[in-house]
Amino acid sequence: MTKEAIEKLPEVMQSMTATLKRCSKDDASSDYMTESRLLAVNFDRFSKYYCQMKKIAQQPKTNDALYCTEDGKWYFVEFKNGSIKKDEIYRKIYDSLIMLIEAGMIPDYQFSRENISYILVYNKEKIMQEKQIKVNSAKNQIHRHIEQKQEKLFCLFELEKLQGYILDETNTYTKEQFEQLFVKKFEKLEGTDRK
């Protein structure tokens, strides 16, 4: 996030920034899903703040990061270095939106429908090892073929169902796609691109 984008955030969120690299750390393996130095809100920190504010003992499930642009576009980013459970992903999305609304950071779900996108970044190799994405399945081959022809990405785990309902856009990216389609784009816009 640029300095200007950070300044437009609610004051409490301005002190919760970290690099996307830090937000992407898999605590179980100490691996990072990205090397990006782009700043984002570390949403785990926001969750802790929310629990203190609401005096809630059980910390809600949250997305890893919230990246915001100067023009008011917000991107939830969830990094998954291992297995992915669809219901866990949905819970993180809903809990994160509920916290934003209850803490007064956004006015309502209409705001999220118009301004908040969701990106799930996954480790393709680990997912394939766990056979969550069947490499040889006919359905997957058809989707990949369509992606290549249309230059559009296929959204996994039925996240497209949330698009237009509670989120503006939903995307699933491999680590490599995230670097190409998100990190490089915003590093260039921010003037922090790695040469």
C-alpha positions as semicolon CSV with decimal commas, in nm:
position;residue;x (nm);y (nm);z (nm)
1;M;0,000;0,000;0,000
2;T;0,118;0,348;-0,067
3;K;0,154;0,603;0,210
4;E;-0,158;0,774;0,073
5;A;-0,361;0,450;0,084
6;I;-0,250;0,384;0,443
7;E;-0,353;0,737;0,544
8;K;-0,704;0,674;0,405
9;L;-0,749;0,366;0,626
10;P;-0,931;0,393;0,958
11;E;-0,675;0,516;1,211
12;V;-0,662;0,193;1,410
13;M;-0,561;-0,005;1,098
14;Q;-0,278;0,231;1,004
15;S;-0,049;0,082;1,271
16;M;-0,124;-0,279;1,172
17;T;0,071;-0,291;0,847
18;A;0,329;-0,553;0,753
19;T;0,480;-0,671;0,428
20;L;0,290;-0,927;0,224
21;K;0,592;-1,152;0,281
22;R;0,535;-1,137;0,656
23;C;0,160;-1,188;0,618
24;S;0,225;-1,493;0,398
25;K;0,437;-1,685;0,649
26;D;0,326;-2,041;0,711
27;D;0,390;-2,080;1,084
28;A;0,386;-2,461;1,058
29;S;0,677;-2,477;0,813
30;S;0,825;-2,123;0,838
31;D;0,786;-2,095;0,457
32;Y;0,683;-1,771;0,288
33;M;0,433;-1,771;0,001
34;T;0,568;-1,445;-0,145
35;E;0,878;-1,229;-0,115
36;S;0,679;-0,910;-0,177
37;R;0,762;-0,601;0,024
38;L;0,424;-0,444;-0,050
39;L;0,257;-0,329;0,271
40;A;-0,084;-0,458;0,376
41;V;-0,288;-0,471;0,694
42;N;-0,187;-0,781;0,890
43;F;-0,542;-0,902;0,947
44;D;-0,446;-1,131;1,236
45;R;-0,351;-0,815;1,426
46;F;-0,686;-0,660;1,339
47;S;-0,860;-0,972;1,470
48;K;-0,680;-0,937;1,804
49;Y;-0,783;-0,570;1,822
50;Y;-1,144;-0,667;1,745
51;C;-1,147;-0,930;2,023
52;Q;-1,016;-0,676;2,275
53;M;-1,268;-0,415;2,161
54;K;-1,566;-0,656;2,178
55;K;-1,430;-0,849;2,479
56;I;-1,446;-1,178;2,289
57;A;-1,230;-1,465;2,413
58;Q;-1,242;-1,682;2,098
59;Q;-1,053;-1,516;1,812
60;P;-1,249;-1,530;1,484
61;K;-1,100;-1,689;1,173
62;T;-0,949;-1,427;0,946
63;N;-0,782;-1,374;0,612
64;D;-0,408;-1,311;0,628
65;A;-0,385;-0,967;0,473
66;L;-0,588;-0,669;0,355
67;Y;-0,428;-0,468;0,075
68;C;-0,588;-0,131;-0,006
69;T;-0,540;0,107;-0,296
70;E;-0,559;0,485;-0,298
71;D;-0,886;0,470;-0,495
72;G;-1,062;0,270;-0,222
73;K;-1,032;-0,082;-0,363
74;W;-0,964;-0,343;-0,093
75;Y;-0,818;-0,692;-0,146
76;F;-0,838;-0,968;0,112
77;V;-0,550;-1,209;0,058
78;E;-0,542;-1,559;0,207
79;F;-0,222;-1,764;0,173
80;K;-0,256;-2,143;0,188
81;N;0,066;-2,342;0,185
82;G;-0,102;-2,677;0,255
83;S;-0,445;-2,831;0,249
84;I;-0,746;-2,615;0,175
85;K;-1,087;-2,670;0,327
86;K;-1,362;-2,484;0,144
87;D;-1,574;-2,429;0,455
88;E;-1,270;-2,288;0,641
89;I;-1,208;-2,040;0,356
90;Y;-1,573;-1,930;0,358
91;R;-1,563;-1,890;0,738
92;K;-1,255;-1,667;0,714
93;I;-1,426;-1,448;0,456
94;Y;-1,747;-1,412;0,658
95;D;-1,568;-1,358;0,991
96;S;-1,341;-1,095;0,836
97;L;-1,636;-0,903;0,689
98;I;-1,836;-0,925;1,012
99;M;-1,540;-0,782;1,206
100;L;-1,498;-0,494;0,961
101;I;-1,867;-0,404;0,989
102;E;-1,897;-0,445;1,368
103;A;-1,578;-0,246;1,428
104;G;-1,714;0,035;1,208
105;M;-1,438;0,004;0,947
106;I;-1,688;-0,038;0,664
107;P;-2,055;0,065;0,664
108;D;-2,224;-0,252;0,534
109;Y;-2,216;-0,547;0,295
110;Q;-2,296;-0,320;0,003
111;F;-1,952;-0,165;0,055
112;S;-1,790;-0,509;0,035
113;R;-1,991;-0,601;-0,276
114;E;-1,862;-0,293;-0,453
115;N;-1,510;-0,252;-0,311
116;I;-1,364;-0,570;-0,160
117;S;-1,209;-0,847;-0,368
118;Y;-1,075;-1,177;-0,243
119;I;-0,761;-1,363;-0,351
120;L;-0,673;-1,713;-0,238
121;V;-0,305;-1,786;-0,303
122;Y;-0,216;-2,154;-0,289
123;N;0,091;-2,373;-0,323
124;K;0,010;-2,579;-0,632
125;E;0,274;-2,845;-0,561
126;K;0,150;-2,916;-0,207
127;I;-0,214;-2,918;-0,311
128;M;-0,142;-3,165;-0,589
129;Q;0,054;-3,384;-0,349
130;E;-0,252;-3,392;-0,126
131;K;-0,465;-3,460;-0,434
132;Q;-0,701;-3,171;-0,366
133;I;-0,671;-3,069;-0,729
134;K;-0,676;-3,369;-0,956
135;V;-0,421;-3,297;-1,226
136;N;-0,557;-3,549;-1,474
137;S;-0,927;-3,486;-1,423
138;A;-1,113;-3,407;-1,743
139;K;-1,297;-3,117;-1,575
140;N;-0,971;-2,952;-1,469
141;Q;-0,820;-2,995;-1,815
142;I;-1,126;-2,834;-1,974
143;H;-1,113;-2,539;-1,731
144;R;-0,740;-2,486;-1,794
145;H;-0,799;-2,499;-2,171
146;I;-1,076;-2,238;-2,140
147;E;-0,849;-2,020;-1,924
148;Q;-0,581;-2,025;-2,189
149;K;-0,826;-1,943;-2,470
150;Q;-1,007;-1,667;-2,281
151;E;-0,704;-1,540;-2,090
152;K;-0,923;-1,568;-1,780
153;L;-0,842;-1,758;-1,463
154;F;-1,060;-2,033;-1,328
155;C;-1,173;-1,973;-0,969
156;L;-1,133;-2,282;-0,750
157;F;-1,332;-2,395;-0,444
158;E;-1,653;-2,236;-0,577
159;L;-1,545;-1,894;-0,454
160;E;-1,711;-1,734;-0,757
161;K;-2,044;-1,790;-0,574
162;L;-1,946;-1,506;-0,338
163;Q;-1,879;-1,266;-0,625
164;G;-2,154;-1,007;-0,639
165;Y;-2,310;-1,153;-0,323
166;I;-2,072;-1,033;-0,051
167;L;-1,755;-0,958;-0,252
168;D;-1,676;-0,763;-0,567
169;E;-1,439;-1,022;-0,721
170;T;-1,290;-1,356;-0,622
171;N;-0,971;-1,515;-0,754
172;T;-0,757;-1,817;-0,682
173;Y;-0,392;-1,788;-0,779
174;T;-0,093;-2,015;-0,755
175;K;0,207;-1,847;-0,593
176;E;0,345;-1,778;-0,941
177;Q;0,019;-1,629;-1,070
178;F;-0,002;-1,407;-0,760
179;E;0,346;-1,271;-0,831
180;Q;0,263;-1,205;-1,198
181;L;-0,094;-1,077;-1,170
182;F;-0,098;-0,896;-0,835
183;V;0,245;-0,827;-0,687
184;K;0,414;-0,705;-1,005
185;K;0,111;-0,492;-1,095
186;F;0,101;-0,310;-0,762
187;E;0,479;-0,288;-0,723
188;K;0,486;-0,113;-1,060
189;L;0,201;0,121;-0,960
190;E;0,376;0,200;-0,631
191;G;0,715;0,238;-0,797
192;T;0,865;-0,036;-0,580
193;D;0,898;-0,302;-0,852
194;R;1,192;-0,538;-0,821
195;K;1,409;-0,504;-1,129
